[in-house]
Amino acid sequence: MDRITESLISELILNQELISEGESKDFERLSNYSIISNEYNKTFEIETLTVGDGNDTGIDGIAIIVNGQLVESIEEVQDLLDRNSFLEVNYIFIQSKTSASFDGSDINTFLFGVLDFFSQQPKLVRNFDIIKFAEISNFIYSKAPHLKENPNLKLYYVTTGKWSDDSNIKGIIDSGVNNLEQTNLFDNIQFHPFGARELANAYRKTKESISTTITFTNRITLPKINGISQAYIGFLSFDEFEKIVSDKEGNLFNVFEDNVRDFQGENNDVNGGIANTLNNDDSEIFSVLNNGVTIVASSISPTGDQFTINDYQIVNGCQTSNVLYNNKKGPNIRKVHIPIKLIATTDDEVKTRITLATNNQTPIKKEQLAALTAFQRSLEQYYNSFTGDERLYYERRAKQYNSDNSVIKAKIITVPLQIKSFAAMFLDEPHNVTSFFGLIVRRLNEKKAQIFKEDHVYSPYFVSGLAYYKLESHFRKNLLDKNYKKVRFHLLMLFRILGNTDPLPPFNSRKMDRYCNQLIEILKDDTKSLKLFKKCIDIIDNADFDIEEKQDLKLVGKTKNLIEHIKK
């Protein structure tokens, strides 16, 4: 293995706080992380996508992206279908070899393994991870009437060598791809041979802040404004707007500042109305019916009509942007022009004021958005107040720490992870966040979930994030059986109950701070926290709870059984 690849592996293991499992396994992790990060623009856990082990059918990494979301369960697919009434699917399969050459036999094994994955009567023995992903895939195809088009399939074969267009190997690839095409399951199939250079480039791209270049002809320049370096108002054709929200491969960027709410789907009056307008013969009327999209960037570099936008977020227009993206193949979409405000500022206070002032087309009330935005910023500051081993990074904006090499990536708590860990640990809802995360988010959007409330103290949010990090750290160090990762959110709930036996105080009281301080003291000590997590595992083992039974993971009755078992 070359020195550059070795260096990239070392950095990845350090940043993700992984334990080295040998050259081959570490190379698989590097490949999976680098490739999927370039295909999916949100934070994810490497281990959940790494399937290379015994009975892996020649596959080392799998990602299934549905409607722009990385899915890990059938329930998540169903939730996305319920929200959008359609499915748009991309499959990514990866095989990694530390060999310096491209081996035709290994490539053939990889292609046959992928073909077998989609077979209704598979011939190869499968490990747990392959079975899990195959079940998700089978469920997707059972919903074929709801597919916008057949799924896309991308195959990556990665080595430490250099691809040389060997005709014999190309023949093997063409034959394998042809066999996959004969299944009629896919709209498009791509095979990518990756050598050391391609892999290094993919890894470096994971550190870049988002940037794009557009042609912005129909615009006016706003006069000087305090706190704003540049500002423009105008119209963008859909072709140019598409460059702002997705990459050349069509993957949706995660550039939505208010990512707590995220996209609400097209099954509501506002978004459904936008979709209808876009697909009508008079779709050009969209430009006068819609309030448009507001984009805030750290910097804008104009050269004539060419504008390069760096480190940007869409602070208003998340719903509009997603509906436009979802209808990008509509027959009348090319006639559409989108009203745009393009602003450059590095002042967070100015950015917040723009966000609140421009969000008036959303079904969520402005006062709720104001409270939510303010809470998120304050929570981020609360995380930043801790130092030492307890130092974590609250990722309020997706991938905001990607380009900061001083940040250990394993210590990042994303908004979805915060919601999951808090709901599990303090609301006693591990069964919901394990399989029905969409339900939690919907309740949050409808102001029915006790999460991110304006009067809440911040300590339980931080403690749930810290507990999640510590639990994952014990798993990464092989101090806990990784089989129990399936019930990690149940373990968080049990940890709180065992770690502090006092009644749970109100979330808006200072008693909650004292309650959480007791848990923090346990979490600060790796020996104590490990001992308590092992106790939690003992409870799961001795209660009426089967971690191999999927229904047990998502039934409220099983969660109550665990709580009752502690009381006994």
N, C-alpha and C positions, 0 to 999 in steps of 0.2 A: 504494500500500500504506500502511495506517495506521501510526502511530508505535509502537503497542503490538506489532503483529506484527513490525515491523522489529527492535524491541528483543528479542523472544523469539528471533528468528533469530540475532541477534548473540550472545546468551547460549549458545544451542545450539552454534554454531560454535566458540565459545571453550571450552566445557566438553568438547566431543568432539574438540577439536583438529583440526577440519576446515578445509580450504581452500575459501574461497568460490568457487562456480562460477557466480555470477550469481544474480539475484533469483529467477528461475523455479525453478532447481535447488535453491537453498537453501530455498525455500518447500516444495518436495516433501519435503525431508528433515525439516523441521519437522512437516509433516502426518503423515508416516509414523511418526516417533518418538512424537509425542503420541498418536496413535490406537492404535498397536499396544501402547504402554506401558500403556494403559488396558484392553487386551484380554488382555495377557500379562504375568504378574507376575514375570518373571525378566529378567535383563540380556540384551540382544542388541545386535548391531551394525547400525546403521542401513543401512550400504551393502549388506549382504547381502539386504535386503528392498526396496531402491530399484531399480526396474527401468525407470524412465522414461528413455528414450533413443530412438534411431532404431529403428523397427519395434517399438515397445512395445505396439502394438494398442490404444492409448488408455488404458493402465494405467500408473500411476506407482509403485505399491507393492503387494506381495503378501506375505501371511503365511499359512502352512498350519500349523495347530496340531493335533497328533495326540496323543490321550491326555494333554493338558495340556503337551505339549512342542512347541516351535517346531522344525520339521524342515526340513532343507536337502538331504536326499538320500533316495533310495529305500531305502538300507541302514538308515537311521535308522527309517523306517516299519516295515521288516521286523523290526528289533530290538524295537520296541515291541509288535508283534504277537506275537512269540515270548514276550515277557515276560508279556503280559496276555491273550492269546488272543482279543482283540477290538480294534476300532478305533473311536474316537470323534473325529470330525473337524469342525473349524471353518475355514472359508475367510474371509479378509479381503482385499478389493480396495479400492484407494484411487486416486482421480484428483484432482490438485490444479491449480488455476488461480489465477494472481495477479489475475485480473480481479475487479472489485468487483461483478460481477453473475453470476447463474446462467444460463448459456447452454444453451438447449434442445438445440441442435445438438451441443455438446460432451458433454452428458449422454447423448445418444443414442449418440454414438460410444463413450463409456465402456461403456454397457450392452451394445452390440453386441460390443465387444472382450471383455467377460467371457463373453458367450454363445459367442463363437468359441473362447475358451480351453478350454471344456469340450466343444467339438465333436470328434467322431471324424474329421471331415474339415475341418479349419480352412481358412478362405479367406484370412486375413490373414497377411502375412509377419511372422515372429517373430524377435526378437533372441535372443541366447544365454540371457539370464535367463528370458525367457518360455518358451523351449523347456525349460529345466531344471525350472521349476515345473510345466509341463504334463506332463512325464514323471513327476514325483512324483504328480501328480493322477491320471494314467492308471493308475499302479500301485495307488493307493488303491482306485480303482473296480474294478480287476481282483480285488481282495480283498473284493468286496462281501458275500459270505456272512459275513464276520467283522465287518461294520459293526453296531454296536449299533442304529443308526438311520441314515437318510440324513444326510449332512453338513449343517451349518448354513452359510449364506452371508450375510456382511455386506458391504454396499457403502457406501463413503464418498466423496461428491463434495464437495470442499473449495474454497472461494473466500475472498477477503478481504472479501466483502460481507456482506449480511444476507439471510437466507432469508425470503421473503414469501408463501409458499403460493400462488404463481402457478398458476392452474388449467391453463393450457396446458402448463407444465413438469411439473405433477403428472400430466397425461395421458401425457406422454412417459415419465415414470418408471413409471407403472402399466403401460403397454404393454410396456416393457422387462422389468420384473419378471415380468409374465405370460408372456413368451417364455421366461424362465428357468424358471418354474414348469412350463411345458409339457414340459420335458426330463425331469421326474420324478426328477431327480438329488438334490434337496434336501428336507430336512424342513422347514426354515424359511428364508425370505429376508427380509432387512431392508435398506432403503435409507435412509441417513442423509445429509441435506444439511447441511453444516457451513459456517457463516459464520465471520467473524473472532472473534466472541464465543465460539462453541462451541469453536473451536480453542484459544483462549487458556485457557479453562477446562480443557480436556483436558491442555494443557501444564502448568498449575499443579498438577493432580492427580498428575503424575509425581513431584513433590517431596514429597508428603505421606507421612508414616509411616502404616503400616496401622492402622486403627481400625474397630471395629464395636460395635454396641449389641445386646444380647440380653436376653431376659426370663428371669431365673434365679430361679425360684420355689422349687424343691426344693433347698434348700441349708442348710448350717450354717456358722457363722463360727468359724474357729479362733482360739484365744487368741493373745496377743502372742508373736511369735517374733523373736529377734534377727536383723537383716538383712532382715526381711520386713515390709513396711508393711501388707499385707492378705493374707488367705488364706481360701479357701472350699472346701468339698467338697460335692458334690451331684450331681444328675442333670439333664441337658438333653434335651428332646425333640429328635428329629432336625431338625425345622423350625428350632429355635433354633441347634442345633449347625452346621447348614448355613451360617448367617451368619458363623461363625468361619472356615470353610475356603474359602468362595467368595463372589463378589460377586453383585449382583442379577441380573447377566446369566448367572450360572452358571459364570464363569471361576474356576478353582481358584487360591487365594492361595498364594504361596510363603512359608509360615509355619513351615517345618520347620527347627529349629535344626541338627539333624544332617544337613545337606544333602549331605554326602559320600556317604552311603549311598543317600539318596533312596528312592523307592518301589521295592520289589522285585518288584512284579507279583503276580498271584493264582495263579501257577503254583508255589506252594510250600504245604506242609501248613498252616502257620499262617494265612496270608492266605486260602487256599482254604477253610479251616474257618470263618473269619469270614464269608466270602461266603455259604457254605451256610446258616449260622445266620440271616443277614439275610433270606434268601429262603425260609425255611421258614415254615409257618403259625404256628409258635410263636416268631416272631422276637423277641417281647418278653423271652425268656429271655436275650437278648444282655447285658442289664444286669447279670446275675449271673455270666455266663461270662467276661466281658471285664474286664481290669484298668483299662480306660478311658484317658483322655487327660489329660495334664498341660500346662497353659498357663501360661507366665510372661510377664507384661506389665510395662512400665515404670510404668504407673499404671492404676488402676481407679477409675471414678467411678460409684458406685451412687446411684440415686434410686428408693427403694422396691425393686421387683423388677426395674427396668431397670438394667442394668450396661453402661457404656461402657468398653471395653477398648482401651487405647492402646499402640502399639508392642509387639506381642505375638508370641510364637513358641510353637509346639507342641514342647516339649522331649522329650516322650514320647508316642507314639501316632501317629507318622508313618504306619505301615503300617495301623493301624486307621482313621485318618482318611481315607486314600486309598481303602480298601475301602468305607467308608461312602459316600464321594463317588461312587465308580464304580457303586454300587448305588442311587443316589438315586431312580431311577425304578422300583425294585422294588415289587411289589404289597403287601408287608408292612412297608416301611421306616417308615411313619408310626406304627407301633406301638412302634418302638424308642426307648429312652432310654439315653443314654450317660453312664457315670460320669465325672465331671469334677473335677479339682483346678485351681483358679484362684488364681494367686499373683501378687502384685505385689512386685517387687524391682528395684533398679538395681545390685545387687552381683553382679558377674560370678562371683565365687568361689561365692557361694550358688547362683547359677544352674547352675554346673557340677556342684555336689554334687547338686542336684535331678535334673539330666539323668542322671547316672550311677546314682543310687539308684533311679530309676523305670523305667529301661530293662531290664525283665526278661522281656518277652514277645517279644523279637526273636530270630531265629535266629542273630544275631551275638553272640558271647560278650562278656560285660560287660568283661572285661579288654582286649579289642580296642577296644571303644568308648571306654574310659578313655584308652587310648594315643592313639587317633585324635583325640579331643576335645582332649587336652592338646597334641598336636602342632599342631593347627590354631591354637590360641590362641598358641602360641609362635611359629609361623610368621608370624602376623599381627604380633606384636611385632617380629620380625626385619625384616619389611618396613618397619615404622615407624621403625627405627633409621637409615634412610637419609634424606639431605636433598638439596636442590638438584635438579638435573635427573634424578637417579636415584630420586627419591622416587616410589614407587608405593603403591597402596592395595590390600591383600589383602582381598577381600570374602568373609569367612568366612560371613556371613549374607547372604542375597539382599537386594539393594537397601539395605544398611545405611547407605550414604552418600548416598542419594537426597535427603534433606532438608538436606544440608550443602553450601551454595553455595560454600564455599572449596575443595572437592575437584573437580579437573578430572576429569570422568567418563571421559575416554580413558585415564586412568592407573589405572583400576580393573582388577585381575586377579581374576576370579571363580574359584570352585573348579573348575568344568569347564575353564576356560581353563588353570588351573594344572596340572591333570591332563594335558591335551592337550599343553601346551608341554613339561612335564617328560618325559613318555613319549616324545615325538618327539625332543627334544634330547639327553637323557641315556640313554634306554633303546633308542634307534635304532628306534622303532616309529611313524614318521610314517604308514605305510600303515594302521595300526590306528586312529589317532585321526582320520584324514581321513574314513573311511567307517564304521568299526566301533567307535565310541566306547563303545557299550554293552558290548562285549567287555572293554575296559579296566576299566570300572566293576564288571562282574561278577567279574573277577579280583581287583579290590581288595576287594570284599565277601568273597571267599573266601580272603583273605590270600595270594593267589598272585601279586599284582602287587608289584613293588618300588617302591611309592609310599607316602609318609607312614609310613615305618617309624619306630618309636620311637627307634632309635639313629642315624637319618640326621642329618647336619648340614643346615643350612637353606640354605646358599649356592647349591647347584644349583637349588633351587626358585626362589629370587629371580632368579638369572641367567636361567633359562628364561623367567620372567615379563618381565624387562627386555628380553630379546632379542625376545620377541613384541611388546612395546610399541614398540620401536625399528623393527622391521620394518614394523609397521602404520603408524607415523608416516611412514616413507619412502614407503609406498604412498599415504597421504593427501596428501602433498606432491607427488605425481606425480613423485617422483625415481626410482621403479622402475615398470616396466610392470605395471599392475594385473592383467594376464592371468596373472601368476605368483602371484597370491593363491591360486590353486587348489592350489599346492604349497608354501604358506607353512610347513607343518610339516616338509616335506622340507628347506626352506631353513634352518630352525632346526638340524636335525641336521648339515647340511653346515657351517654357521657354527661350531658347536662343534669339529668335526674340523679345520677349517682354522685356527680361531682359537687353538687350543692343540694342538700336535702330540704332546704327551706322552701316555703311556698314561693312560686314565681311572682315577683312584684309586677305592678303595672309598668308598661313600657315607657310611660312618661314621667316616672318617678326616679328620684335620686337613689332610692333603695335598689333600683335595678343596677346602678353603677357598682354598688357594694356587692350585690349578688354576683355580678360578672367578674369582679376583681378576684373572688375566690377561685373561679374557674381559670382565670388567667394565670394565677400562681401555680396551678397544677400543670397547665399547658407550657409554662416556662421551663419546667423540669421534664426532660425527655423520659427519664426513668419513671416518674410518677404518671405521666400521661400514657405511656405505654402500658403500665400496669393496669390503669383504669380502662383503657380500650380493650385489653384482654378480658377484663371483668365483663365488659359489655358483650364481647363475643361469647363468653360462657352463658350469659343470660339468653342469648339467641339460641345457643345449642340446647339449653335445658327447657326453654319455653316451647309452646306448640307452634313452631315456626320452622319451615323447611326452606333454606336459602336456594335450593335447587328447583323449587316449585315457583314458577313465575307469578302465579296468582297470589301467593303469600306476600310477595314484594309490594303489591299494589292494593291490598285489601285493608280498609280502615279497621276491620275487626282484628286482624293480625297485629296491627300497631297497638290496639288497645290491650291485646293479650300480653304483649311485651311489658306494657306499663303496669298491668295487673300483676305480672310475675314479679316485678320489683317490689311492689307493695307487700306481696306475700313473704 
